[in-house]
């Protein structure tokens, strides 16, 4: 700053005004020109050449105020006067008139401190006041606020946040997200933590009303349970989800193709980058009109398109540097827009739309025929036509089968009298199980592959690998735990990268056991609280049916590892109890205590037992308990049933009713059944003799007729218990499920078909995908599969549940007896 001319000099000789820059300095700091007094200059640091102008101050980092801050030189008549131009007022500032300048330099004006000592108050005083009219408070639109953490390194949190946005978008819920990891949002985040009572837990859900005040709705566990019940739209004020077909033109037009750099920046675990929306202008002050830089034509085109239609969401992923820059540019809380998935697989799916919905590989197998018959009956109740591919190695058999099924489908449409577009359309694909490239082409042209090519240890590995490489979903009806474990370890990374869902053991082994325990635990936690822990689960099975040839021949291929029996502190029963869990969980030495506890429970389960809820009726171990136990254990770890969870599976040879009637005498059929099962299993595993028995009594491709299958049934009764209280009482929950038809044929066909329809039509309501895409039926499909089984128009499944708090540990009857 320089000192302005004195009031006296201006008053005495106002007509003699010296032009700016024409005065010369004297040795004592005073200068004169033609006898006119010159105001003394204030000392400045640094040098400046004659005629050199002041360099403009650096541009502000705020997008809201990009104007230059600095000091501009104005002519005063006596000397150059440095006048500070406030922020945002540097455009075409007029030169002050003489009277206004006299008012500025009047005698009562207090001396101003140097610039580097000027206080913030004096700076604000120097700036002109901006008069704003008080606006009435605008009504806030109701919405859901989702508190997330974009910088979380927890894979589970990232997966949950990804699933959250997918479900909310599908249910058309009006929502916004707030990044709790952003320092700019710290105050707002802490307010939300205080409302919910949960700290450092993401995601959290808040309902924001018309008054703008958030109220806590729930955490991710509640969100997941609500989604399993398909109540998201109702709870969060959305609308019912509608299937939206993915078409290349519409998707590419709306979102554009992502750049390769954005795909490289994505986290492999997340799969969905979050795009940052522009912060909304504050409603407290009037927005300032600011000059905007010329934008590229492409940007203008995108903005005009978003104004005419719906907002265009950028498809790029945000790096940490991008986030930091946007934080510095805006102090308002950054609200995240809805997430869009643009992984390599999704992009490929958009560019190359699958030709068919479901591919049945091994379509000529016995169970596959039951499955195709069931899906044709279901198709007349579906909202659209299903395209099903019959795949196998024998071209003549596949073609003949397609003609036969097409004729049956035409007759079924006429009999049902429904719309002509609700049906199944068939085509064929020929591929050997050893032809890797053909299998990959088969998986690339479909959405879901169902494999019936058992034994899977021999014929199923290449099919799984092809699905993992192409991002196609996969189902099978195997009971080979060792093979399923090997496939997860071999193809887990491929599935993780390409977004596949791989679900084995999707038939009678082990859907009824897994879903019964899952649903009982769900009802238990819904009544007793989400934090309630389950310590024990038991299922009782009663059934009428017979094994197919495929089941018997699979038993021949199940490996029997003697080292598991002699090299472990607690020997494994056939295979590791954690065989179907994630490889990192299975290989961790920290889980040895859990492994040993579950192994002991499996051995204990092989003994005959007496049960008070059956009036001292007796049971034997279920023939598939060795397989089903490992499935339920894997689900329990993934779904966090409880830290001390154990599972037992029993079989009632004479059924539920007669077990209670016979009471203790039911020990006789229980023991005889167990002895017979042991002899049969030993005979099948005996070298040469086992293969001979299997080929003579159970020829390949043989099984029960439809008339015999119709007479069968399968019942499963599950009971889960919590820890006892101080009085010895326990909380209990039960689930009873009854299937119609032979377990190995009709029940298996129904379970795997409804599982495929879940992956095909109910993808938005499925639980969050596991880290590598592999998992058990209850872990991957959750309550959606049970809901489909209950609501089946062909063979509805009977499901009954009950929860009792503080019940006796030993009850004398079943809840629905």
Secondary structure, DSSP 8 states (H G I E B T S, - for coil): ------HHHHHH-TT----TT-----TTS--EETTEE-------SS---TT-------B-S-SS--SB-EEEEEE-SSSEEEEEE-TT--SS-----HHHHHHHT-TT------GGG--HHHHHHHS---------------EEEEEE-TT---HHHHHHHHHHHHHHHHTT--EEEEETTSGGGHHHHHHHHHHHS--S-S-EEEEE-TTS-EEEEEEHHHHHHHHHTT-HHHHTT----------HHHHHHHH----HHHHHHS-TTT-EE--B------SSS-----------HHHHHHHHHHHHSS---------HHHHHHHHHH--S--EE---EE--HHHHHHHHS--SEEEEEETTTSHHHHHHHHHHHHHHTTSSS-EEEEEEES-HHHHHHHHHHHHHHHHHHHHHHT--TTSSEEEEEEE--TT-HHHHHHHHHTEEEEEE--SSHHHHTHHHHHHHHHHT-EEEE----HHHHHHHHHHHHHHHHHHT--EE---BTTBHHHHHHHHHHHHHHHHHH-TT----EEEEEEEEE----HHHHHHHHHS---THHHHSSSS--SSS-TTTTS-HHHHH-GGGHHHHHHHHHHHHHTTS-EEEGGGTSEEEEE-TTHHHHHHHHHHHHHHHT--TT-EEEEEE-TTHHHHHHHHGGGGHHHHHHHHHHHHHHHHHHHSTTHHHHHHHHHS-TT----HHHHHH-EEEEEEEEE----TTS-EEEEEEEEEEES-IIIIIHHHHHHHHHHHHHH-GGGS----SSSEE-HHHHHHHHHHHHHHT-SSS--EEEEEEEEEE-SS-SS-TT-
